[in-house]
Amino acid sequence: MLGFISGRQTGLDDPLRLRRAEATRRVLSLELNKNKDIQRIHASGVSTLDIEPVEGRYMLSGGSDGVIVLYDLENFSRKPCYTCKAVCSIGRSHPDVHKFSVETVQWYPHDTGMFTSSSFDKTLKIWDTNTLQPAEVFNFEETVYNHHMSPVATKHCLIAVGTKSPKVQLCDLKSGSCSHILQGHYQEVLAVCWSPRYEYILATASADTRVKLWDVRRASACLINLDQHNGKKSGAAGESGHTAHNGRANGLCFSSDGLHLLTIGTDDRMRLWNSSSGENTLVNYGKVCNDSRKGLKFTVSRGCSPEFAFVPYGSTVAIYTIYSGELITMLRGHYSSVDCCVFQPNFQELYSSGRDSNILAWVPSLQEPEPDDTSEKLIPQQSVKPAYEDAWSSSSSDEE
């Protein structure tokens, strides 16, 4: 670390290297924060989380009871031990509360004045954060599994929605209606995710074992059917034979730079793909347990070297290096299955939730400085454990 600081001071090193090194060190030391609690509001499991990208201060949670809660993660008490309080909630008594499980919540990428939620009650709702009233409601004929807004879009306001229908719905916030649909899957669409690099590129994962990349500007929108065997690629949406997994594909996440795509399936495999060519990079992550019947929400780090993936793994959260596939550690603390996790890149914090109704905060550990020679001399001799006594010096003095 001193070398990075010295290089930065002399101008011989890029300041970003120091930032990346420290961010990586902090992620590698993540542990359960025993001093920080998240107020428990949900009466049943918590199925989705999202932290607003503007300040990284406010977090949304959606529960299987239909309740949505907004938390303030700031420590106003300035005390070492504190509880993150719920600022407000859309509870069971709210007239516009979701009737069934909330599967996805997402902040509007550019402003905390609006957020979205989708539920098994076949609706997607656009909420005004200040009034907690729905500004728009989209109704669907089938159960909604997942939705996503592009984090980088400037020329469109499309929300991609995955439902029990094999058709991917695109809802336009400007017109307040479904603009068009993407056809190509054969079973329900369990996960959708916009590219963080190109605003018109969308990835979808389905129970038909397929993962597709789309360019929503094109008439035949499907660009690539991802093939785990790296066979001949096809741009035809209806062509079969290209499977991304040997089971239901139910998890998607782009790398922070958008150059790669991570997918998860019920074949207990996670795969890394080149998002431009659709090539399977063949990174081996080992067995990644996944028995979820719906979408699995995992996330990736940002600003680290190497980058990491945080994946719900039973009642734990597994941390993998994205490009080498190494399992770094397993974060243990939940009492039941973990359904989702979200990364806070400003402070390298991780939040996870699951069926035990708890939201846990994982933070970098505070390493105690190692004692130097001077501090060791100040310790009374009788307080030093026998294992640390200097046997060599005492024997040499006896010889003299």
PyMOL commands that set and color helices and strands:
alter all, ss='L'
color gray80, all
select helices_A, chain A and resi 2-10+15-28+373-377+381-383+386-388+391-399
alter helices_A, ss='H'
color red, helices_A
select strands_A, chain A and resi 30-32+36-38+46-51+58-63+68-72+82-84+86-90+102-107+114-119+123-128+133-139+144-149+158-163+168-172+177-182+189-194+201-206+211-215+222-225+249-254+260-265+269-274+299-300+308-313+316-321+327-332+338-344+349-354+359-364
alter strands_A, ss='S'
color yellow, strands_A
deselect
rebuild
show_as cartoon
